[in-house]
Amino acid sequence: MTTERVNPPDLSPPTGFSHAVVATGSRVVFLAGQTALDADGKVVGDTLAEQFERALTNLLTALRATGGTPADLARVTVYATDIAAYRTHAPQLGRIWRRLAGHEYPAMAVVEVVRLWDEQAMVELDGFAVLP
């Protein structure tokens, strides 16, 4: 699989995302929304950063189970229950992303929601990947 990140100079420089990702491969993997659930189905983490790290870990675990890697991610959507808190913690969340998923970002969006399926969850990530 190959990916090409496209960030047109006519758009604002991206921080923590790519404006577009062109993915060429043979398999598309759709990743269900992941919150900070542990193996017992309990939300873990008292802070947004802790929950983001667990949710991203869960998303990457599902991806790896298909044979994919973080570099195969083409699109990720982040659902946050408090967008102001997300913006405040964005530098820390970016460090978590880079540590777990690397320095290349997929096309991304962050959407504020009233609440998530798991009431204690502060953040959920879903997405899709294109594998070779």
FENCOR-V407940 format. One record per run of one state. SS is the DSSP state (H for helix, E for strand, L for the rest). FROM is the first residue (numbers start at 1). LEN is the number of residues. If there is no record, write none. Layout:
SS:FROM:LEN
SS:FROM:LEN
This chain:
L:1:1
E:2:5
L:7:11
E:18:1
L:19:1
E:20:5
L:25:2
E:27:8
L:35:2
E:37:1
L:38:5
E:43:1
L:44:4
H:48:18
L:66:4
H:70:3
E:73:8
L:81:2
H:83:6
L:89:1
H:90:12
L:102:5
E:107:6
L:113:10
E:123:9
L:132:1
